[in-house]
Amino acid sequence: MTSHDMRRAKHRRGGRSFAPVLLAVLVVSAPAWADAAPGATACTGCHGPAALGSAIPSLDGHAADDIVAQMQAFRSGERKATVMDRIARGYTEEETRAIAEWLAKPEAARHAQP
């Protein structure tokens, strides 16, 4: 998109940007996830409570050691996957452990204010 196209698109929207609103929402919701390990909140998008009953397993109720073991299996290729093998290779052992420990907390504890 050229700068001319961007100016025209901005003009059609009335010149208003939703970025400040989005930023405000993120800042307001940040404390609920303040203790999350980097990368951990992304896991809940597919593996959260809404995953129950779907082909993608929920991680709720899983022990940290089990989550780490599965991530290691994905990373090594021992466990086949469509995308998790690639995702698992993106984290170090320490990052994987921190994510697993956060995910192993009950959901209410993950959302509690620090």
C-alpha positions as CSV (number, residue, x, y, z in Angstrom):
1,M,0.0,0.0,0.0
2,T,1.5,3.4,-1.0
3,S,1.4,6.4,1.2
4,H,-1.2,7.9,-1.1
5,D,-3.4,4.9,-0.6
6,M,-2.9,5.0,3.2
7,R,-4.0,8.7,3.2
8,R,-7.1,7.9,1.2
9,A,-8.0,5.0,3.5
10,K,-7.5,7.2,6.5
11,H,-9.7,9.9,5.0
12,R,-12.5,7.3,4.2
13,R,-12.5,6.3,7.9
14,G,-12.9,9.9,9.0
15,G,-9.2,10.2,10.0
16,R,-9.8,8.3,13.3
17,S,-7.5,5.7,14.5
18,F,-8.4,2.8,16.8
19,A,-4.9,2.4,18.0
20,P,-5.3,4.4,21.2
21,V,-8.4,2.4,22.1
22,L,-6.6,-0.9,21.4
23,L,-3.6,0.2,23.5
24,A,-5.9,1.3,26.4
25,V,-7.6,-2.1,26.4
26,L,-4.2,-3.9,26.4
27,V,-2.9,-1.7,29.2
28,V,-6.1,-2.2,31.3
29,S,-6.0,-6.0,30.9
30,A,-2.2,-6.3,31.4
31,P,-2.3,-6.9,35.2
32,A,-4.4,-10.1,34.8
33,W,-1.5,-11.6,32.7
34,A,1.4,-9.9,34.5
35,D,2.9,-13.1,35.9
36,A,2.6,-15.0,32.6
37,A,5.9,-16.3,31.2
38,P,6.7,-14.8,27.8
39,G,4.8,-16.8,25.2
40,A,2.4,-18.5,27.7
41,T,-0.7,-16.4,26.9
42,A,-0.5,-17.4,23.3
43,C,-0.9,-21.0,24.2
44,T,-4.3,-20.3,25.7
45,G,-5.7,-19.2,22.4
46,C,-5.8,-22.8,21.2
47,H,-5.3,-24.8,24.3
48,G,-7.5,-22.9,26.8
49,P,-10.8,-24.0,28.3
50,A,-12.7,-23.4,25.0
51,A,-10.6,-26.3,23.5
52,L,-12.5,-28.8,25.6
53,G,-14.2,-31.2,23.3
54,S,-12.3,-30.1,20.2
55,A,-9.5,-31.8,18.3
56,I,-7.0,-29.4,20.1
57,P,-6.6,-30.5,23.7
58,S,-7.1,-28.1,26.5
59,L,-4.1,-27.8,28.8
60,D,-6.2,-27.1,31.9
61,G,-5.5,-29.5,34.6
62,H,-2.2,-30.7,33.1
63,A,0.9,-30.9,35.3
64,A,3.9,-28.7,34.3
65,D,6.1,-31.8,33.9
66,D,3.6,-33.3,31.5
67,I,3.5,-30.1,29.4
68,V,7.3,-30.0,29.3
69,A,7.5,-33.7,28.3
70,Q,5.1,-33.1,25.4
71,M,6.9,-30.0,24.2
72,Q,10.2,-32.0,24.3
73,A,8.5,-34.8,22.3
74,F,7.3,-32.2,19.7
75,R,10.7,-30.6,19.6
76,S,12.5,-33.9,19.0
77,G,10.0,-35.1,16.4
78,E,9.0,-38.0,18.6
79,R,5.5,-36.7,18.6
80,K,4.1,-35.7,15.2
81,A,2.2,-32.5,14.8
82,T,0.9,-30.1,12.3
83,V,2.4,-27.0,13.9
84,M,3.4,-27.8,17.5
85,D,6.7,-29.3,16.4
86,R,7.7,-25.9,14.9
87,I,6.3,-23.9,17.8
88,A,8.1,-26.1,20.4
89,R,11.5,-25.6,18.6
90,G,11.1,-21.8,19.1
91,Y,11.4,-22.1,22.9
92,T,14.4,-23.0,25.1
93,E,14.1,-25.5,27.9
94,E,13.9,-22.7,30.4
95,E,11.2,-20.9,28.5
96,T,9.3,-24.1,28.1
97,R,9.5,-24.8,31.8
98,A,8.3,-21.3,32.7
99,I,5.4,-21.5,30.3
100,A,4.4,-25.0,31.5
101,E,4.4,-23.9,35.2
102,W,2.2,-20.9,34.3
103,L,-0.2,-23.1,32.3
104,A,-0.4,-25.7,35.1
105,K,-1.9,-23.1,37.4
106,P,-5.7,-23.2,37.7
107,E,-7.3,-20.8,35.2
108,A,-8.7,-18.6,38.0
109,A,-5.1,-18.3,39.5
110,R,-3.8,-17.3,36.1
111,H,-6.3,-14.4,35.9
112,A,-5.9,-13.3,39.5
113,Q,-4.6,-9.8,40.1
114,P,-0.9,-9.9,41.4
